[in-house]
Amino acid sequence: MVDHNKVIHGKPDEPGAAFAAIATQLAALAPYRARIDELIAEGDRVVARITQSGVSSGAHPRMPVPTGRSFENEAMFVFTVADGRISEIRGVSDRLGLFLQLGWDWPTVD
């Protein structure tokens, strides 16, 4: 699968980096929930609009000490499907809203 999402702005993407980042976020934001608000399919593309929520409950590279604060924001993903499997993924989410709600420091670019 090709993941077109940048894990950290300005940093090179390594194979599997997005999956490692997702695992880190799931552990740091437990209990994490994703609700599918809309699902649209046409041809080889599927678009999902979701509402995600969670709590800053574990260590995260951006915030090593959990704040205990909760968040809720929207995200959208575009999946390309080939032979019944996801072959590509693109996604956007309200990351700045996430940081603000959780009380995390604003990201910086090196």
C-alpha positions, -999 to +999 in steps of 0.1 A: +000+000+000+012+035-008+005+061+019+006+096+006+002+112+040+031+131+056+037+118+091+056+149+102+058+180+080+093+186+066+106+151+075+111+123+050+086+095+050+100+060+055+083+028+045+058+019+073+062+053+091+024+060+088+016+026+104+040+032+133+026+067+138-010+054+139+000+028+165+016+055+186-014+077+184-038+049+193-018+042+224-014+079+234-051+088+227-069+059+244-098+055+244-097+064+207-129+063+187-136+068+150-172+072+138-179+070+100-201+099+092-201+095+054-188+068+030-188+074-007-176+050-034-171+055-071-150+034-094-118+024-076-121+053-050-137+053-016-140+085+005-146+083+042-155+113+064-150+105+100-153+121+135-125+109+157-122+114+195-100+104+223-081+114+254-044+124+259-038+094+281-004+081+271+030+093+260+033+108+225+064+122+208+046+156+206+035+155+243+055+130+265+034+138+295-004+131+290-027+161+296-058+141+304-077+164+280-101+150+254-106+159+217-130+155+189-123+165+153-130+155+117-108+137+092-113+126+056-096+098+038-095+088+001-087+052-005-078+037-039-089+000-041-073-026-064-082-063-064-104-059-033-075-043-012-065-007-004-036+002-026-033+039-018-044+062+010-046+100+013-059+117+044-064+151+060-075+159+096-078+189+118-044+185+135-042+220+148-076+216+164-063+184+180-033+201+194-054+230+208-080+207+224-054+185+240-032+213+252-002+201+232+026+225+221+022+238+186+043+219+160+074+236+147+094+230+115+131+224+118 
